Amino acid sequence: MFTRLQQRFRTWLFRPKIEQGTVTLTQRRIFILPTKQGLMLGFVLVLMLLGDINYNLSLGYVLTFLLAMMAVMSMLHAFRNLAHIEIRAGRADAVFCGEAAHFIFHFHNPSKLDRHQLMLRGQDGTAVVIDVPARQHAEVIYPQTSTHRGWLTTGRITLYTEFPLGLFHAWSYLHFDTPCLVYPQPLPEAALPPGDAPDGAGKRAVAGDDDFAGLRNYVAGDALPRIAWKAYAREQGLQVKQFSTQIGEELWLDFAAAPEINIEHKLARMTRWVLEAEAQGYRYGLRMPDGELPPEHGSAHRDACLKRIALFGLS
């Protein structure tokens, strides 16, 4: 109950905002609180001050205020370690369910001060440590495991630092609009459905110039380069080489043809079908209950089919 109330209070106090473009960390976006070590140091300083007052220790005053000044300077350095950093979110490539999505963040340090021990931490506990040299860029890959198909976001990420002494915790919240598309995890293997070609495989051989298809008897008018001179030397008569080309037919990957009852299992089979059809060079189309994609071939068509499958039934 207390944890839930604490979460609601933090949500109200630090209102989440989905951001786009480049974010600059100004003083209004940076928050600072002492760490456990900082609180312990503060408690010790109070005891030291009381002892100095009680026993009138001049050197004790010097030591106490020296340590207090060190703590104050540590707070300023923690703030300065984050101030005016510029962050921009990059593109996240699509992954299959169960794989780690890699969100890319670009950090730019416009000042002449190096930034040390910056931490990116997500709500799932994933943390990445980075350093950004003075007046340079740094590219950070933030991994996040995908657990379901559809769009995956990082949610609100905390950028914080406890540099240099670990006495103060300075942080800022980041929430970028950079979703990663997660495809269903494909079945390990699944035979493709029969195609609309005569051989039932989605391809058909026609006369062409790609693959050797055998020999035939010479006919007047055949091109001389096509004559099989080796066969003629073996006294097999005058023969001509034949070649063929595999052309794609309309291989349809139909949602209704998947034998599974469970929708997620159907989508896993559809994902495997798309990958197999693309790997084998077929021209294939996709039929889903919410629409269809006409037969094509290529990485762009494959990605479009996988996206349609991944987002099926999701708002």
URJO-V868730 format. One record per pair of residues at least 6 apart in sequence whose C-alpha atoms are under 6 Angstrom apart, sorted by the first residue. I is the first residue (numbers start at 1). J is the second residue. Records with the same first field share a line. If there is no record, write none. Layout:
BEGIN
I = J + J
END
This chain:
BEGIN
18 = 175 + 176 + 177
19 = 175 + 176
20 = 176
22 = 87 + 88
23 = 86 + 87
24 = 84 + 85 + 86
25 = 83 + 84 + 85
26 = 83 + 84
29 = 172
30 = 171 + 172
31 = 170 + 171
32 = 169 + 170
33 = 168 + 169
34 = 167 + 168 + 169
35 = 167 + 168 + 169
37 = 167
38 = 167
52 = 60
75 = 168
78 = 163
81 = 115
85 = 109
86 = 107 + 108
87 = 106 + 107
88 = 105 + 106
89 = 105
90 = 104 + 105
92 = 103 + 180
94 = 180 + 181 + 182
95 = 182
96 = 182 + 183 + 184 + 185
97 = 146 + 147 + 148 + 149 + 182 + 183 + 184 + 185
98 = 146 + 147
99 = 145 + 146
100 = 143 + 144 + 145 + 146
101 = 143 + 144 + 145
102 = 141 + 142 + 143
103 = 141 + 142
104 = 140 + 141
105 = 139 + 140
106 = 138 + 139
107 = 137 + 138
108 = 136 + 137
109 = 134 + 135 + 136
110 = 135
111 = 134 + 135
112 = 134 + 135
113 = 134
114 = 133 + 134
115 = 131 + 132
116 = 131
117 = 130 + 131
118 = 129 + 130 + 160 + 161
119 = 128 + 129 + 159 + 160
120 = 127 + 128 + 158 + 159
121 = 127 + 157 + 158
122 = 157
132 = 138
149 = 182 + 183 + 184 + 310
150 = 181 + 182 + 310 + 311
151 = 179 + 180 + 181
152 = 179 + 180
153 = 179
155 = 175
156 = 174 + 175
157 = 173 + 174
158 = 172 + 173
159 = 171 + 172
160 = 170 + 171
161 = 170
162 = 168 + 169
183 = 310
184 = 268 + 310
185 = 268
186 = 268 + 271 + 272
187 = 268 + 269 + 272
192 = 273
194 = 200 + 201
195 = 201 + 202 + 251
196 = 250
197 = 203 + 249
202 = 249 + 251
203 = 247 + 248 + 249
204 = 246 + 247
205 = 245 + 246
206 = 244 + 245
207 = 244
208 = 243 + 244 + 245
209 = 243 + 244
210 = 244 + 245
211 = 243 + 244
212 = 243
213 = 242 + 243 + 244
214 = 242
215 = 240 + 241 + 242
216 = 239 + 240
217 = 239
218 = 238 + 239 + 240
226 = 240 + 241
227 = 239 + 240
228 = 239 + 240
232 = 238
248 = 282 + 283
250 = 283 + 284 + 295
251 = 284
252 = 284 + 285 + 286
253 = 285 + 286
254 = 287
255 = 287 + 288
258 = 266
260 = 266
283 = 295 + 296 + 297
284 = 295 + 296
285 = 293 + 294 + 295
286 = 292 + 293
END
